Amino acid sequence: MAKIKSTGTVDVELTLAELELIRRALGLVRDFGDMADWDPATALRADLEVAW
């Protein structure tokens, strides 16, 4: 598993199918993930919805 050592802006090209899988996975964090990940996952999902 990768460990994030710093944060920044990253441009990544995804197909619509890949983006949908990521969006769905982020939605599952609330049910199956750690509580510490809930807010960041929700924020990232919201960012992806805007970009969609």
MOLINBEL-V812304 format. One record per residue. N is the residue number from 1. RES is the residue in three letters. OMEGA is omega in whole degrees, -180 to 180 (* if undefined). Layout:
n->[N/N]
res->[RES/RES]
omega->[OMEGA/OMEGA]
This chain:
n->[1/2/3/4/5/6/7/8/9/10/11/12/13/14/15/16/17/18/19/20/21/22/23/24/25/26/27/28/29/30/31/32/33/34/35/36/37/38/39/40/41/42/43/44/45/46/47/48/49/50/51/52]
res->[MET/ALA/LYS/ILE/LYS/SER/THR/GLY/THR/VAL/ASP/VAL/GLU/LEU/THR/LEU/ALA/GLU/LEU/GLU/LEU/ILE/ARG/ARG/ALA/LEU/GLY/LEU/VAL/ARG/ASP/PHE/GLY/ASP/MET/ALA/ASP/TRP/ASP/PRO/ALA/THR/ALA/LEU/ARG/ALA/ASP/LEU/GLU/VAL/ALA/TRP]
omega->[180/176/-180/-179/176/-179/179/178/-179/174/-179/176/179/171/177/179/178/178/178/178/179/179/179/180/178/177/-180/-178/-179/-178/-171/-176/176/-180/-180/-179/-175/-177/178/179/178/180/180/178/178/177/180/178/179/-179/-176/*]
